[in-house]
Amino acid sequence: MVQLLKAGVLYQSDAPAVWDQILAQQSQIGDYLRVIGLDVVIDRAEGYAYTRQLDADARDDGVSVPRLVTRHRLSFAVSLMLALLRGRLADSDASSSDTRLVLTRDDMVEMMRGFLPKCSNEAQLVDQIDTHIKKLCDLKALRPTRQPGTYEVRRHIKALVDAQALSDFNDLLATYRATLTTTSEDNA
C-alpha cells in the first residue's frame, strides 16, 4: 500500500510483485484507504492502479477529511497536449494491437503546432512544447523511453481524460482552431 501511495500511479509492468499483492488484498486496501478518505482505483485490463480522494458525500459517515491527494492545475497548453495524447492513444488502440504508444518529441511538436498561435521564433515554440512534455512526465502521463527524444504515453491518461471529456475537448478545440484561423487572417 505504501508503494501505491508513493507512486501516484502504479503499473503492473513496473512492479509485478506489488501488483499481485494489490490484487490479492484489494478489499482490505480499499477498506483501509476509505477510513482516511481515499479510494483505490484498479484497472486490471490496462494494468494500473491509483488512489483518489473521496467526496465527503461518498463517505458512509459524511465526515469531511482533509485532502490527501494533490490536485494539479494545468495550463491550457498542457491540457491541450493531454487531450491530444488521449486522442492518439484512442486511435492507436483502434488501429493497432500494440498496447504501447511511443511518440517522439518531433511527433508531439507537430501535433501541437496547429493549435498554438503562430510564432516567428521556431526554437521558442519547441522550447515551450518541451516544457509541456516535462510537465506531463512529472505527472506521469508520459514516460521517457531509453531511446532519447521518445516517450511512452501512459495508459492511465484514459482515466484522466475519459471519452466524454475528450469529445467535449474536441468541440472546444474546433472552436479554438477556428478562432486562431480568423485571428491570423485578420492580422495578415
PyMOL commands that set and color helices and strands:
alter all, ss='L'
color gray80, all
select helices_A, chain A and resi 2-7+16-24+26-35+56-58+76-95+105-113+122-138+157-160+163-187
alter helices_A, ss='H'
color red, helices_A
select strands_A, chain A and resi 9-11+38-43+48-53+101-104+142-144+150-153
alter strands_A, ss='S'
color yellow, strands_A
deselect
rebuild
show_as cartoon
